Amino acid sequence: MTPTSYPISEIGTGNIADTMTHISNNVWLMQVSIVVELNGFESLHGSTICRELINHDLISDEDVSQAFKTGAFDNCSKYVEDTSELLEKLL
């Protein structure tokens, strides 16, 4: 059962502390799941940091221009696709 798929009847006993603990635990599980998926992305591409993926820091206009000239952004759509596939596993 995924963290967000608990029926409302399973959230707690009606005690607000139980309910908050349950929600907190589910948020923690979701965060862990996202980290696992980020690690999956990193395994595929070597990093989760844009400047490392495209080999440009994009701080200066010259670097942005160079990034376009060298096709640094060509893989961005693949990165988005892979990210959406990894996150879809969480749903």
C-alpha positions in Angstrom: 0.0 0.0 0.0 1.5 3.4 -1.0 1.7 6.1 1.6 -1.3 8.0 0.2 -3.6 5.1 -0.4 -4.8 4.5 3.1 -8.6 4.6 3.5 -9.8 7.3 5.8 -11.0 4.5 8.2 -7.4 3.4 8.7 -6.0 6.8 9.5 -6.5 6.6 13.3 -8.8 6.1 16.2 -10.2 9.6 16.0 -7.5 10.9 18.3 -5.8 13.9 16.7 -2.4 12.7 17.9 -2.8 9.3 16.3 -4.0 11.0 13.1 -1.1 13.4 13.0 1.4 10.6 13.7 -0.1 8.6 10.8 0.1 11.6 8.5 3.6 12.3 9.6 4.7 8.7 9.0 3.2 8.8 5.5 4.9 12.1 4.6 8.2 10.5 5.8 7.5 7.4 3.6 6.8 9.6 0.6 10.0 11.5 1.2 12.0 8.3 1.4 10.2 7.1 -1.8 11.2 10.3 -3.6 14.8 9.9 -2.5 14.8 6.4 -3.8 13.5 7.6 -7.2 16.0 10.4 -7.3 18.7 7.8 -6.7 17.2 5.9 -9.6 17.6 9.0 -11.8 21.1 9.5 -10.6 21.9 5.8 -11.5 20.6 6.5 -15.0 22.3 9.8 -15.6 25.1 10.2 -13.1 23.6 13.2 -11.3 20.4 15.0 -10.3 22.0 18.5 -10.7 21.2 20.3 -13.9 24.6 22.0 -14.3 26.3 18.6 -14.0 23.9 17.0 -16.4 24.4 19.6 -19.1 28.1 20.5 -18.2 27.3 24.2 -18.0 26.5 26.4 -15.0 24.5 28.9 -17.0 25.7 31.8 -14.8 26.9 34.0 -17.7 25.3 34.9 -21.0 28.3 33.5 -22.7 27.9 30.1 -21.0 24.2 30.0 -21.9 25.1 30.8 -25.5 27.8 28.1 -25.5 25.3 25.6 -24.0 22.9 26.2 -26.9 25.7 26.0 -29.5 26.9 22.6 -28.1 23.4 21.1 -27.8 23.7 20.9 -24.0 19.9 21.0 -23.7 19.3 18.2 -26.1 18.8 15.6 -23.4 16.6 17.7 -21.2 13.4 16.2 -22.6 14.8 12.7 -21.8 15.5 13.8 -18.3 12.0 15.0 -17.9 10.6 11.8 -19.3 12.7 9.6 -17.0 11.8 11.7 -14.0 8.1 11.4 -14.8 8.4 7.6 -15.2 10.2 7.3 -11.9 7.7 9.5 -10.1 4.8 7.6 -11.7 5.9 4.5 -9.8 5.1 6.4 -6.6 1.4 6.9 -7.6 
